[in-house]
Amino acid sequence: APKASAKRAEAATIICRLLKSEGFEKGAETPAEEETPVVETPEEEKPAGGKSIKILSIGNSFSEDSLQWFRGIAESYGYDDIVLGIVYKSACSLKMHYEYTTTGTFEYTFKKNTDGKWVDTKQTDLKYGLENEKWDIIVLQQNTADSGKPNSYEPYLTELIKYIKANSANPNAKLAWNMMRTAVIPNRFWANTMKSAAKCSADCNALLPIIKRTPWKARIQVSCL
C-alpha cells in the first residue's frame, strides 16, 4: 500500500507539471506520503471558475494511474468543466497502437470521465476516442517493456502523430508525452524496473533526442513512473 500510494502521488505531481507547462496558475504540491493526495491552493491564488479542460490519454494502465487524481488537481486550479478520456489497451506499445490504426482493429476500451465517474465503452478504435471530444491535450506514451528501447519508437510515433492530426476533432490539440520506466527483466518490471534514480535519468536523457526529432510541435512531458 505505501508503494502504491507513493506511485499515485508521483502521478499527481506529474499532472501538476503538465498544468504548469500549459500556462495554468501554480497550485500547491501534493504530499507524497499521504494515501489520498490533497491539493490545497491559497484562496488568493485560485483563479475564477468557469474554465474548461479536456484531456485524452492514448495508452494503457499507466494512463489510468496518471489521470487518477487529475480532477481534484484541475479543480484546485479553477476548472469546473473537466473531461478526461483514455483510449485503453493493456500493455499496449506504440507499435501496437500504430498497427491497430492500419488494420481497423477494434481492440480498445474507451474510458470517459465527465463527472468524477469513469464510463467504459468496449470494442472501440483510436478514431472513436479522437473524435469523441474536442480535446485540448492528447497524451502519448510507450509501454513499460519497450520504454527503454530506442528502436521501438520509430516509425510508430511519427505515424501515430500523423493519424492523430488527421482524425482529432480538435486539429489544434496540444500533444504531450508521458515517459514510462524501462523494464530491466521482461514480465517482472514491478520488481525490476530501475536499479537507481541515476539509471532512470540516463534512460530518459537517451530517449529525449528520439522524441524531440519527431515532426510535431509539443511540450515534452518527461517522467519516470
DRENDRENNU-571623 format. One record per residue: residue number from 1; residue in three letters; x, y, z negated of N, C-alpha, C in turn. Coordinates in steps of 0.2 Angstrom, whole numbers. Example, Ala and Ser with C-alpha at 12.3 -4.5 7.8 and 13.67 -1.06 7.14 Angstrom:
2
{1; "ALA"; {66; -28; -39}; {62; -22; -39}; {66; -16; -39}}
{2; "SER"; {64; -11; -35}; {68; -5; -36}; {64; 0; -39}}
% end
This chain:
225
{1; "ALA"; {4; -6; 0}; {0; 0; 0}; {4; 6; 0}}
{2; "PRO"; {10; 7; -4}; {14; 13; -4}; {17; 14; 3}}
{3; "LYS"; {19; 9; 6}; {22; 10; 13}; {17; 12; 18}}
{4; "ALA"; {11; 9; 17}; {5; 11; 22}; {3; 19; 21}}
{5; "SER"; {3; 21; 14}; {2; 27; 13}; {7; 32; 15}}
{6; "ALA"; {13; 30; 15}; {19; 35; 17}; {18; 35; 25}}
{7; "LYS"; {16; 30; 28}; {16; 30; 36}; {10; 34; 38}}
{8; "ARG"; {4; 34; 34}; {-1; 38; 36}; {1; 46; 35}}
{9; "ALA"; {4; 47; 29}; {6; 54; 28}; {11; 57; 33}}
{10; "GLU"; {15; 52; 35}; {20; 54; 40}; {16; 56; 47}}
{11; "ALA"; {11; 52; 49}; {7; 53; 55}; {4; 60; 54}}
{12; "ALA"; {1; 62; 48}; {-2; 68; 47}; {3; 74; 48}}
{13; "THR"; {9; 73; 46}; {14; 78; 46}; {16; 79; 54}}
{14; "ILE"; {16; 74; 58}; {17; 74; 65}; {11; 79; 68}}
{15; "ILE"; {5; 77; 66}; {0; 81; 69}; {0; 89; 67}}
{16; "CYS"; {3; 90; 61}; {4; 97; 59}; {9; 100; 64}}
{17; "ARG"; {14; 97; 66}; {19; 99; 70}; {16; 101; 77}}
{18; "LEU"; {12; 96; 79}; {8; 97; 86}; {4; 103; 86}}
{19; "LEU"; {0; 104; 80}; {-4; 110; 80}; {0; 117; 80}}
{20; "LYS"; {6; 116; 76}; {10; 122; 76}; {13; 124; 83}}
{21; "SER"; {15; 118; 86}; {18; 120; 93}; {13; 122; 98}}
{22; "GLU"; {7; 121; 97}; {2; 124; 101}; {0; 131; 100}}
{23; "GLY"; {3; 134; 95}; {2; 141; 93}; {-4; 142; 88}}
{24; "PHE"; {-6; 136; 84}; {-10; 137; 79}; {-7; 140; 73}}
{25; "GLU"; {-11; 143; 68}; {-8; 145; 62}; {-5; 140; 57}}
{26; "LYS"; {0; 142; 53}; {3; 137; 49}; {-2; 135; 43}}
{27; "GLY"; {-2; 129; 42}; {-5; 126; 36}; {0; 123; 31}}
{28; "ALA"; {-3; 121; 25}; {2; 118; 20}; {4; 111; 22}}
{29; "GLU"; {10; 109; 20}; {12; 102; 21}; {8; 97; 17}}
{30; "THR"; {8; 91; 20}; {4; 86; 17}; {9; 82; 13}}
{31; "PRO"; {7; 81; 6}; {12; 77; 2}; {12; 70; 4}}
{32; "ALA"; {18; 67; 5}; {20; 61; 7}; {18; 55; 2}}
{33; "GLU"; {18; 57; -4}; {17; 52; -9}; {9; 51; -11}}
{34; "GLU"; {5; 55; -9}; {-2; 54; -10}; {-5; 49; -6}}
{35; "GLU"; {-10; 45; -9}; {-14; 40; -5}; {-18; 43; 1}}
{36; "THR"; {-21; 48; -1}; {-25; 52; 4}; {-23; 59; 4}}
{37; "PRO"; {-19; 60; 10}; {-16; 67; 11}; {-22; 73; 11}}
{38; "VAL"; {-20; 78; 7}; {-25; 83; 7}; {-21; 90; 9}}
{39; "VAL"; {-24; 93; 14}; {-21; 99; 17}; {-24; 105; 14}}
{40; "GLU"; {-20; 109; 10}; {-23; 115; 7}; {-20; 121; 10}}
{41; "THR"; {-23; 126; 12}; {-21; 132; 15}; {-23; 138; 11}}
{42; "PRO"; {-19; 142; 9}; {-21; 148; 6}; {-27; 152; 9}}
{43; "GLU"; {-32; 154; 5}; {-38; 157; 8}; {-36; 162; 13}}
{44; "GLU"; {-31; 167; 12}; {-30; 172; 17}; {-27; 170; 23}}
{45; "GLU"; {-24; 164; 23}; {-21; 161; 30}; {-26; 158; 34}}
{46; "LYS"; {-31; 156; 31}; {-36; 152; 35}; {-40; 156; 41}}
{47; "PRO"; {-39; 154; 47}; {-42; 158; 52}; {-50; 157; 52}}
{48; "ALA"; {-53; 161; 55}; {-61; 161; 55}; {-63; 154; 59}}
{49; "GLY"; {-69; 152; 57}; {-71; 146; 60}; {-74; 147; 68}}
{50; "GLY"; {-77; 142; 70}; {-80; 143; 77}; {-75; 141; 82}}
{51; "LYS"; {-70; 137; 81}; {-64; 136; 85}; {-65; 128; 87}}
{52; "SER"; {-63; 127; 94}; {-64; 120; 96}; {-57; 117; 98}}
{53; "ILE"; {-56; 111; 97}; {-50; 107; 99}; {-52; 100; 101}}
{54; "LYS"; {-50; 98; 107}; {-51; 91; 109}; {-45; 87; 111}}
{55; "ILE"; {-44; 82; 108}; {-38; 78; 109}; {-39; 71; 111}}
{56; "LEU"; {-36; 69; 117}; {-36; 62; 119}; {-29; 59; 118}}
{57; "SER"; {-29; 53; 115}; {-23; 49; 115}; {-23; 43; 119}}
{58; "ILE"; {-19; 41; 123}; {-18; 35; 128}; {-13; 31; 125}}
{59; "GLY"; {-15; 25; 122}; {-10; 21; 118}; {-13; 15; 115}}
{60; "ASN"; {-11; 14; 109}; {-13; 8; 105}; {-14; 9; 98}}
{61; "SER"; {-13; 5; 93}; {-15; 6; 86}; {-11; 12; 83}}
{62; "PHE"; {-5; 13; 86}; {-2; 19; 83}; {-6; 26; 85}}
{63; "SER"; {-9; 26; 90}; {-14; 31; 92}; {-19; 32; 86}}
{64; "GLU"; {-22; 27; 84}; {-26; 27; 78}; {-23; 30; 72}}
{65; "ASP"; {-17; 27; 71}; {-14; 30; 65}; {-12; 37; 65}}
{66; "SER"; {-10; 40; 71}; {-8; 47; 72}; {-14; 51; 71}}
{67; "LEU"; {-20; 49; 73}; {-26; 53; 73}; {-30; 52; 66}}
{68; "GLN"; {-28; 48; 62}; {-32; 46; 56}; {-34; 52; 52}}
{69; "TRP"; {-29; 57; 51}; {-30; 62; 46}; {-31; 69; 50}}
{70; "PHE"; {-32; 68; 57}; {-32; 74; 61}; {-38; 79; 59}}
{71; "ARG"; {-44; 76; 58}; {-50; 80; 57}; {-49; 85; 51}}
{72; "GLY"; {-47; 82; 46}; {-46; 86; 40}; {-40; 92; 41}}
{73; "ILE"; {-35; 90; 44}; {-30; 95; 46}; {-32; 100; 50}}
{74; "ALA"; {-36; 99; 56}; {-38; 104; 60}; {-43; 108; 57}}
{75; "GLU"; {-48; 105; 52}; {-52; 109; 49}; {-49; 115; 44}}
{76; "SER"; {-43; 113; 42}; {-40; 117; 37}; {-37; 123; 41}}
{77; "TYR"; {-36; 122; 48}; {-34; 127; 52}; {-39; 131; 55}}
{78; "GLY"; {-46; 130; 53}; {-51; 134; 55}; {-55; 131; 61}}
{79; "TYR"; {-54; 125; 63}; {-58; 122; 68}; {-64; 118; 66}}
{80; "ASP"; {-69; 119; 69}; {-75; 116; 66}; {-79; 112; 72}}
{81; "ASP"; {-76; 113; 78}; {-78; 108; 84}; {-72; 104; 86}}
{82; "ILE"; {-72; 98; 83}; {-66; 94; 84}; {-69; 87; 87}}
{83; "VAL"; {-66; 86; 93}; {-67; 80; 97}; {-61; 76; 98}}
{84; "LEU"; {-61; 70; 96}; {-55; 65; 96}; {-57; 59; 100}}
{85; "GLY"; {-52; 57; 105}; {-53; 51; 109}; {-47; 47; 109}}
{86; "ILE"; {-48; 40; 110}; {-42; 36; 111}; {-44; 31; 116}}
{87; "VAL"; {-40; 31; 121}; {-40; 25; 126}; {-36; 20; 123}}
{88; "TYR"; {-39; 15; 121}; {-35; 10; 116}; {-35; 3; 120}}
{89; "LYS"; {-29; 0; 119}; {-27; -7; 121}; {-21; -9; 116}}
{90; "SER"; {-22; -14; 113}; {-17; -16; 108}; {-11; -18; 111}}
{91; "ALA"; {-5; -15; 108}; {2; -16; 111}; {3; -14; 118}}
{92; "CYS"; {-1; -10; 120}; {-1; -8; 127}; {5; -4; 129}}
{93; "SER"; {9; -6; 134}; {15; -2; 136}; {13; 3; 142}}
{94; "LEU"; {18; 7; 143}; {17; 12; 149}; {16; 8; 156}}
{95; "LYS"; {20; 2; 156}; {19; -2; 162}; {12; -5; 163}}
{96; "MET"; {9; -7; 157}; {3; -10; 157}; {-2; -5; 159}}
{97; "HIS"; {-2; 1; 156}; {-6; 7; 157}; {-6; 8; 165}}
{98; "TYR"; {0; 9; 168}; {0; 10; 175}; {-3; 5; 179}}
{99; "GLU"; {-2; -2; 177}; {-4; -7; 181}; {-12; -7; 181}}
{100; "TYR"; {-15; -5; 175}; {-22; -5; 175}; {-25; 0; 179}}
{101; "THR"; {-21; 6; 180}; {-24; 11; 185}; {-24; 8; 192}}
{102; "THR"; {-19; 4; 194}; {-19; 2; 201}; {-23; -4; 202}}
{103; "THR"; {-25; -8; 197}; {-29; -14; 198}; {-37; -13; 197}}
{104; "GLY"; {-39; -7; 194}; {-46; -6; 192}; {-48; -11; 186}}
{105; "THR"; {-43; -12; 182}; {-45; -17; 176}; {-48; -13; 171}}
{106; "PHE"; {-54; -16; 168}; {-57; -13; 163}; {-55; -16; 156}}
{107; "GLU"; {-49; -15; 154}; {-47; -18; 148}; {-47; -14; 141}}
{108; "TYR"; {-49; -8; 142}; {-48; -3; 136}; {-55; -3; 132}}
{109; "THR"; {-54; -1; 126}; {-59; 1; 121}; {-58; 9; 121}}
{110; "PHE"; {-63; 12; 122}; {-63; 20; 122}; {-66; 21; 115}}
{111; "LYS"; {-62; 25; 111}; {-64; 27; 104}; {-65; 34; 104}}
{112; "LYS"; {-71; 36; 101}; {-73; 43; 101}; {-75; 45; 94}}
{113; "ASN"; {-73; 51; 92}; {-75; 54; 86}; {-77; 61; 86}}
{114; "THR"; {-83; 63; 85}; {-86; 70; 86}; {-88; 72; 79}}
{115; "ASP"; {-89; 68; 74}; {-92; 70; 68}; {-89; 66; 62}}
{116; "GLY"; {-83; 64; 62}; {-80; 60; 57}; {-80; 53; 57}}
{117; "LYS"; {-84; 50; 62}; {-85; 43; 63}; {-83; 41; 70}}
{118; "TRP"; {-80; 35; 70}; {-77; 33; 77}; {-83; 28; 80}}
{119; "VAL"; {-84; 30; 86}; {-89; 26; 90}; {-85; 22; 96}}
{120; "ASP"; {-86; 16; 97}; {-82; 12; 102}; {-86; 10; 108}}
{121; "THR"; {-83; 11; 114}; {-86; 9; 120}; {-81; 4; 123}}
{122; "LYS"; {-83; -2; 123}; {-79; -8; 126}; {-79; -8; 133}}
{123; "GLN"; {-74; -12; 136}; {-73; -13; 143}; {-73; -7; 147}}
{124; "THR"; {-69; -2; 146}; {-69; 4; 150}; {-62; 4; 153}}
{125; "ASP"; {-61; 9; 157}; {-54; 10; 161}; {-52; 17; 158}}
{126; "LEU"; {-46; 19; 160}; {-42; 25; 159}; {-46; 31; 161}}
{127; "LYS"; {-49; 30; 167}; {-53; 36; 170}; {-59; 38; 166}}
{128; "TYR"; {-62; 33; 163}; {-68; 34; 159}; {-66; 39; 153}}
{129; "GLY"; {-60; 38; 150}; {-58; 42; 145}; {-56; 49; 147}}
{130; "LEU"; {-53; 49; 153}; {-51; 56; 155}; {-56; 60; 157}}
{131; "GLU"; {-62; 57; 160}; {-67; 61; 162}; {-73; 62; 156}}
{132; "ASN"; {-72; 59; 151}; {-77; 59; 145}; {-78; 66; 142}}
{133; "GLU"; {-72; 70; 142}; {-72; 77; 139}; {-67; 81; 143}}
{134; "LYS"; {-68; 88; 142}; {-63; 92; 145}; {-57; 93; 139}}
{135; "TRP"; {-53; 88; 139}; {-48; 88; 134}; {-43; 93; 134}}
{136; "ASP"; {-41; 96; 128}; {-36; 101; 128}; {-29; 99; 128}}
{137; "ILE"; {-28; 93; 124}; {-22; 90; 124}; {-23; 82; 125}}
{138; "ILE"; {-18; 79; 129}; {-18; 72; 131}; {-11; 70; 129}}
{139; "VAL"; {-11; 65; 124}; {-5; 62; 121}; {-4; 55; 124}}
{140; "LEU"; {3; 54; 126}; {5; 48; 129}; {10; 45; 124}}
{141; "GLN"; {11; 38; 125}; {16; 35; 121}; {18; 28; 124}}
{142; "GLN"; {24; 26; 122}; {26; 19; 124}; {24; 14; 118}}
{143; "ASN"; {24; 8; 119}; {23; 3; 114}; {29; 2; 110}}
{144; "THR"; {28; -1; 104}; {34; -1; 100}; {40; -6; 103}}
{145; "ALA"; {38; -11; 105}; {43; -16; 108}; {47; -13; 113}}
{146; "ASP"; {45; -9; 117}; {48; -6; 123}; {51; 1; 122}}
{147; "SER"; {49; 4; 116}; {51; 11; 115}; {58; 13; 115}}
{148; "GLY"; {63; 8; 114}; {70; 9; 114}; {73; 7; 120}}
{149; "LYS"; {69; 5; 125}; {72; 3; 132}; {71; 8; 137}}
{150; "PRO"; {76; 12; 138}; {76; 17; 143}; {73; 15; 150}}
{151; "ASN"; {74; 9; 152}; {72; 7; 159}; {64; 5; 159}}
{152; "SER"; {61; 5; 153}; {54; 4; 153}; {50; 10; 154}}
{153; "TYR"; {53; 16; 155}; {48; 22; 155}; {47; 24; 162}}
{154; "GLU"; {51; 23; 167}; {50; 25; 174}; {50; 18; 178}}
{155; "PRO"; {46; 19; 184}; {42; 25; 186}; {35; 25; 183}}
{156; "TYR"; {34; 22; 178}; {27; 21; 175}; {25; 28; 172}}
{157; "LEU"; {29; 31; 168}; {27; 38; 165}; {25; 43; 170}}
{158; "THR"; {30; 43; 175}; {28; 48; 181}; {22; 47; 184}}
{159; "GLU"; {21; 40; 186}; {14; 38; 189}; {8; 40; 185}}
{160; "LEU"; {9; 38; 179}; {3; 39; 174}; {1; 47; 174}}
{161; "ILE"; {7; 51; 174}; {5; 58; 173}; {2; 61; 180}}
{162; "LYS"; {4; 58; 185}; {0; 60; 192}; {-7; 57; 191}}
{163; "TYR"; {-8; 52; 188}; {-15; 49; 188}; {-19; 53; 183}}
{164; "ILE"; {-16; 55; 178}; {-20; 60; 173}; {-21; 66; 176}}
{165; "LYS"; {-17; 69; 180}; {-18; 76; 183}; {-24; 75; 188}}
{166; "ALA"; {-24; 70; 192}; {-29; 69; 197}; {-36; 67; 194}}
{167; "ASN"; {-36; 64; 188}; {-43; 62; 185}; {-45; 65; 179}}
{168; "SER"; {-41; 70; 176}; {-43; 73; 170}; {-49; 78; 171}}
{169; "ALA"; {-54; 78; 167}; {-59; 83; 168}; {-57; 90; 167}}
{170; "ASN"; {-51; 91; 163}; {-48; 97; 162}; {-41; 97; 166}}
{171; "PRO"; {-40; 100; 172}; {-34; 100; 175}; {-28; 104; 171}}
{172; "ASN"; {-30; 108; 167}; {-25; 112; 163}; {-24; 109; 156}}
{173; "ALA"; {-26; 103; 155}; {-24; 100; 148}; {-17; 99; 147}}
{174; "LYS"; {-15; 101; 141}; {-8; 100; 139}; {-6; 93; 138}}
{175; "LEU"; {0; 91; 140}; {2; 84; 138}; {7; 84; 133}}
{176; "ALA"; {6; 79; 128}; {11; 78; 123}; {14; 71; 122}}
{177; "TRP"; {19; 70; 119}; {22; 64; 119}; {23; 62; 112}}
{178; "ASN"; {21; 56; 110}; {22; 53; 103}; {27; 47; 103}}
{179; "MET"; {33; 49; 101}; {38; 44; 101}; {38; 38; 96}}
{180; "MET"; {38; 32; 98}; {37; 26; 94}; {44; 24; 91}}
{181; "ARG"; {45; 20; 86}; {51; 17; 84}; {53; 11; 89}}
{182; "THR"; {59; 10; 89}; {61; 4; 93}; {61; -2; 89}}
{183; "ALA"; {59; -8; 92}; {59; -14; 89}; {66; -18; 89}}
{184; "VAL"; {69; -19; 83}; {75; -22; 84}; {74; -30; 85}}
{185; "ILE"; {69; -33; 82}; {68; -40; 84}; {61; -41; 87}}
{186; "PRO"; {60; -43; 93}; {53; -43; 96}; {49; -47; 91}}
{187; "ASN"; {42; -45; 91}; {37; -48; 87}; {38; -48; 79}}
{188; "ARG"; {44; -44; 77}; {45; -44; 70}; {46; -36; 68}}
{189; "PHE"; {43; -32; 72}; {46; -25; 71}; {43; -22; 64}}
{190; "TRP"; {38; -24; 61}; {37; -21; 55}; {42; -22; 50}}
{191; "ALA"; {46; -28; 50}; {51; -29; 45}; {58; -27; 48}}
{192; "ASN"; {58; -26; 55}; {65; -25; 58}; {65; -19; 63}}
{193; "THR"; {62; -14; 61}; {62; -8; 66}; {68; -4; 66}}
{194; "MET"; {69; 0; 62}; {75; 4; 62}; {79; 3; 55}}
{195; "LYS"; {86; 1; 57}; {90; 0; 51}; {92; 6; 47}}
{196; "SER"; {91; 12; 50}; {93; 18; 46}; {90; 24; 50}}
{197; "ALA"; {89; 30; 46}; {87; 36; 50}; {92; 38; 55}}
{198; "ALA"; {98; 37; 54}; {103; 39; 59}; {102; 35; 66}}
{199; "LYS"; {100; 28; 65}; {99; 24; 71}; {92; 27; 75}}
{200; "CYS"; {87; 29; 71}; {81; 32; 74}; {83; 38; 77}}
{201; "SER"; {87; 42; 74}; {89; 49; 78}; {92; 47; 84}}
{202; "ALA"; {97; 43; 84}; {101; 41; 90}; {96; 39; 96}}
{203; "ASP"; {92; 34; 94}; {87; 32; 99}; {83; 37; 102}}
{204; "CYS"; {80; 42; 98}; {76; 47; 100}; {80; 52; 105}}
{205; "ASN"; {86; 53; 103}; {90; 58; 107}; {92; 55; 114}}
{206; "ALA"; {93; 48; 114}; {94; 45; 120}; {89; 45; 125}}
{207; "LEU"; {82; 45; 122}; {76; 44; 126}; {74; 51; 128}}
{208; "LEU"; {76; 56; 125}; {73; 63; 127}; {75; 65; 134}}
{209; "PRO"; {81; 64; 136}; {83; 66; 143}; {78; 62; 148}}
{210; "ILE"; {76; 56; 147}; {72; 52; 151}; {65; 56; 152}}
{211; "ILE"; {62; 57; 146}; {56; 60; 145}; {56; 67; 149}}
{212; "LYS"; {61; 71; 147}; {61; 78; 150}; {62; 78; 158}}
{213; "ARG"; {65; 73; 160}; {66; 73; 168}; {60; 72; 172}}
{214; "THR"; {54; 69; 168}; {48; 68; 172}; {45; 75; 174}}
{215; "PRO"; {42; 75; 180}; {40; 81; 183}; {33; 84; 180}}
{216; "TRP"; {33; 86; 174}; {27; 89; 171}; {30; 94; 166}}
{217; "LYS"; {25; 99; 165}; {27; 104; 160}; {23; 102; 154}}
{218; "ALA"; {26; 101; 148}; {23; 99; 142}; {28; 101; 136}}
{219; "ARG"; {25; 101; 131}; {29; 102; 124}; {30; 95; 122}}
{220; "ILE"; {36; 92; 122}; {38; 86; 120}; {37; 85; 112}}
{221; "GLN"; {33; 81; 110}; {32; 80; 103}; {36; 73; 101}}
{222; "VAL"; {41; 74; 97}; {45; 68; 96}; {45; 66; 88}}
{223; "SER"; {43; 60; 87}; {43; 57; 80}; {45; 50; 80}}
{224; "CYS"; {47; 47; 75}; {48; 40; 74}; {44; 38; 69}}
{225; "LEU"; {38; 34; 71}; {33; 32; 66}; {35; 25; 63}}
% end
